[in-house]
Amino acid sequence: MLKCHLTGCFRQPIMTSAPATFSATRPTLWTPLTFAVFRAIWIAGLVSNVGTWMQNVAGVWLVTTLTTSALVVALMQTATSLPAFLLSLPSGVMADLIDRRRLLLFTQAFMVVMAGILGILTLLGEISALGILGFTFLLGMGAALNAPIWQTVVTELVPRPALPFAITLNGVSNNIARAIGPAVGGLVIAYYSPGYVFVLNGISFLGTWAVVYAWQRDPTRATGPAENFIGALQAGMRYVQYSPALYGVLVRTFAFSFGVSAMWALVSVVIARKLQLSSGHYGTMLSWLGAGAVAGAFLMGRTGSRLNFNQRVLLGSLAFVGTNLALALFTSVYWLYPVMFGSGVAWLMVMTSFSTTVQLNVPKWVQARVISIYMLVFQAGLSVGSLVWGELADRTTLTLSLVGAAGWMLLSVLLAIPFPMRSAENLNLDPAGHWPEPKVHSAIDPDDGPVVVMIAYRVAAPDWPAFRQATEQLTRLRLRDGALRAGVFADVAHPERITEFFYVATWGEHQRQHQRFTKEDQTIEARVKQFHTGSEPPHVTHLLAFPRTTNVEVATPLQNLEAQP
């Protein structure tokens, strides 16, 4: 079972939020570990990840020995990834709306129980290949509910300049576990039983539950009317839709995970069927991959500044072209070991680039939801890819399936042209807090609406092209932050009078817009305002749907008019 948290699992100990100040002028790979809270999380995550990777080996190897179907073996990856596809988005919404500590206590306890039952049934000899798939799916559900919450925790614990290194270190935690866990798991399988591995994994979840129970996190203060689940879900999806930097990353993420899934899904088949080797060799293969990822972290710590995120993803994708070809063509496991080491370097390079780009482009109010969408896309690629490459291996040959995956990875490199990944380190996504509350005659219920906001400018004719270009960016921000419609209109009698409008579903949603507008967004708003030539600032009007009337009149059909007296 590949329990992939993208860059590792976060474990949150006692203490609270990110430091308000940061004295280091240039952070390094070790900077996040100087913060006690992050350091404790990293250690706890490492212990839990070792247990997880032990179970990865035990689960996949046990299924490999219980069935002759490559498709069933490949479905182990799907059983892990599919829950994330189904649950990561609802989990992200809940993580932004509900107390995260309570959610984590529930999900950790759930995984303790599932891993324990699986271990007991295995020790009693009452488990089948399909049964392992079922429990893998249930454990994947727990991981899917956990993952968006873990991903958001790191931004609370380290300052923004150190965030890329913190994400890298969380990847190191997962990959140190990948280097240790498979080898330990392989030894336990060889000398005892996979059931003991499952039980040990359950104990690791129990330890994490204790850490979360001791966590005393600062309560989040509400800054506006509370969101409901459906509204929050729509807000998260809308944010991604109108953020080109984000959906570009998502396209690249799906293409990469679809191609790389062939390695995760079929490496055990290569070892067991093609090379006729034991579980120990399978564990050693994964250990080489984990060791490569750890080495990749140190490599990026020294030379990472020379490559931007876009270049790292390109190099990593090309490396996995070679990985899939090597698995398809090499006949000696000793040649595959260094290939897997290089794959580990590429894996960490790509995954930290994706994850860091997403987190640097997202403000806190929607962070868990956007991360959950990112994880959904990633796991969708793994799930669909595992199914496709496994089915292709069953219908044709293992070699042809892996060569096909290599071809896909090569073609995916071309996506860098229409969807480049741009730097976001210098973005200021703190709330701007500069919009004054509108003057109202009496209190307005947050559920009243819809609301139309109009901002009137005076713009000279020579400035219209530049003004139009600036307002296009501002319109995108209005739609991203909650508007259902937005646009710009000119007065037909006085074309220099130009009005920007945006239409919001409720008064409460417009109040939330005030909190969502960031300091980075202010630069775009200022660019629009600089074209205003009036002696007074642009005039803002708020219009609320007249009470107890329909928002849009419906014309009466002509036949009904003729029948009226």
Disulfide bonds with the S-S distance in Angstrom:
none
